[in-house]
């Protein structure tokens, strides 16, 4: 897998490619931490979505013990989602577990989720074959390093 470093200009081009794919009105946007925060902010501005929430999801109690259902460390109250159309944003659909869990949680609250990612990596997706992102900017098999992540490598994070 090749490591691909994106610039801010690359991200802006992806957003420009994605915006025409977004159809209809959205009542709110949920950005998945951490990777979805920056694209979620950019998209909320471009699409005029004023109500922006955060979903912080954890799948492991420790490094060796996976959970059957994730822990939602931060998530909007069901009353804010019920009967609403919600745009769910993350940076990349790798395995697809996080964003599909958020989509399921919104459905349980009575909302309708539309998933959007900057990049979709189908070869590593472990979700059901019919579970793919509703909207994505680019399909890739590369390991993507976004401009907001560049400092992480330098800092050893």
N, C-alpha and C positions, 0 to 999 in steps of 0.2 A: 504494500500500500504506500503510495507516494504521499509525502507531506506537502500540502499546498497552503502557502501563506497568502491571505487576502489583504488587500488594502481597503481603506475606507471608500475609495472610488469603486472597487469591485462590489462592495456591499450596496452602495447606492445604485449601481447598475442592476443588481439582483432585485432590489426594492422596486425599481422602475419596471422590471419584467413581471414582478408579482402583482403590482397594483391593478393592472387591467384584468387579471384573473379573478379578482375579488368582486363578487356580484352581490347585490342586494344590501340591505341595511343590517347593521349589527348594533345591538343594544350595549354591548360591552366587549372588551378584549381582556383575555387572561394571558399574561406573559409567564412562561415557566422559568423559574430560576435555575441557573444563573444565565444560561445561554440565550434565553428568550427575552431578557429585559431590554437589551439595546434594540433588536429588531422590532420588538413590541412597541417601544417608544416611537421609533421611526414610522412604523405603520399606523399607529394611532393618530399621529400628526397628519400623515398623508391622506388617511381615510376619514378624518374628522370624528374619530371615536373618542369621546370624552371620558367615558367610564372605563378605567383601566385597573385591573386587579392582578395580584400575584398568586401563583401557585408554587409552593415549595414542597417538593415530594422527596421522600426518602424510602429506599427499597431495602436497605440493609441495617440490621441492628448493630452489627460489626462487620469487619471485612469478610468473614467466613460464613455468616448466617444471613441468607436471603429471607425476606418476608413473603408470605402468600399474597398479601394485599399491602400496598404501600402505606406509609404513615404520611398524612398530609400535614406538614408542619405549619403551613399557612395556606388558607383557601377561603374564598368568599363564602359567606353564609348562603345557604340554600335559597332563602327568600330573595336574594339578589340575582339568582339564576333562573328561578322558576318562570317558565313561559317566555324566556328570553333567547335570542339568537346571539351566540357568543363565538367570537373569533379567538382561537387558541393558538398562540405563537411560541415557537421554539426555534433554535438555530438550526439543528440538524435532526433528522429522523435516522437514527442509527439502528438500534434494536427496535425502536418504536414503542417500548414498554411505557415510558413516562407519559408521553403525549396521549396514548390510548387510555391510560389509567385516568388522566385528567378528563378526557372525553367521556368515559364511563361515569365518572363522578358527577359531571355536569348533567348527564342523562338521568342519573338517580335523583338529582335535585329538580328534575322537570324542565331542564333547559335543552337547547339544541346547539351542539358544538360543531364548528367547522374548523378543521385543523390546517395550519399553515406553517411550513418550515422553509428556511432558506435553501437547505440542501437535503436531498433524499438519497440514502445509500441502501438500495434494495438488497444487495447481497448479504448484508449483516442483519436485516430485519428479521425478527423472530415472531412477529405477530402473525395472525392468520392471513392467508394470501389476499383476502378481500379487504384487509385493513392496511390501507396506504394513506399518505397524507392527501387531504382534499385539494390542497394547493401547495406547490413547491416551486422554487425559483430555478433549481438546477439539480439534475441527477448526477451523482458522482460516486466513485469508488475510492477517492482520495481521502486522506486524513486532513481535515480542514482546520486551519488555525485562523481564527477571526482576528481583526485588528485589536479588539478589546481584550484578547487573550495573549497578545504578543509578550506582555510583561511577565506572564506566568512562567514561561520557559526560562527567562533570564533570572527570575527570582527563585527558581527551583520548586515551584508550586505544582 
